[in-house]
């Protein structure tokens, strides 16, 4: 993590990441945005590669660079532990002219098959679109976690829930929203189908750490799966 912080300390390297967030580029295309020599940009790219923040591939005579978001999601998960949570009063009692921010519970089903976990790619038009998540959804009024798991996983995956833990093993407020994500171990019968997501994937914890996960899901992977709990 120290290497990532050192790489991000330089404003030129942060600007390079901003450029690569929009599109892949070769070193010459990146250098065109700076009053810095081409060798200087190459040195910055080498630092970013060593920190794992960019990746490179050969394409004919070009070396094409792309952003690797995994280390940034790790940082976000680390910072999450230091963010001050909103008090229950702040979440449940909107002030004059303020929108209602009553916490909304969201089930995230932790489905394991062997040493792999099921994750789903969110549709592009939704919040956190294009990021991977554990399947699930909002609890409706009066629902238990078990009720929500049965309903949501039948709708999203076309599977039957055969077991569901009584409570979450990890929960986190999704910043900028009223959602509280509760990660709950769930057992299923049937082969999952992508009925509402763009794609499904079974992934080991090391592979999960390389995926572009939604913020709460990245925190769960960092805090629980990757520590072997």
Secondary structure, DSSP 8 states (H G I E B T S, - for coil): -HHHHHHHTSHHHHHHHHHHHH--EEHHHHHTTSSS-HHHHHHHHHHHHHTTSEEEEEETTEEEEEE--HHHHHHHHHHHTTS----HHHHH---TT------EEEEEEEEEETTEEEEEE--TTSTTTTSEE-SEEE--TT--HHHHHHHHHHHHH--EEEEE-SS-SEEEE-TTSSEEEEEEEEEEES----SSSSEEEEE-HHHHTTS-B-HHHHHHIIIIITTT-
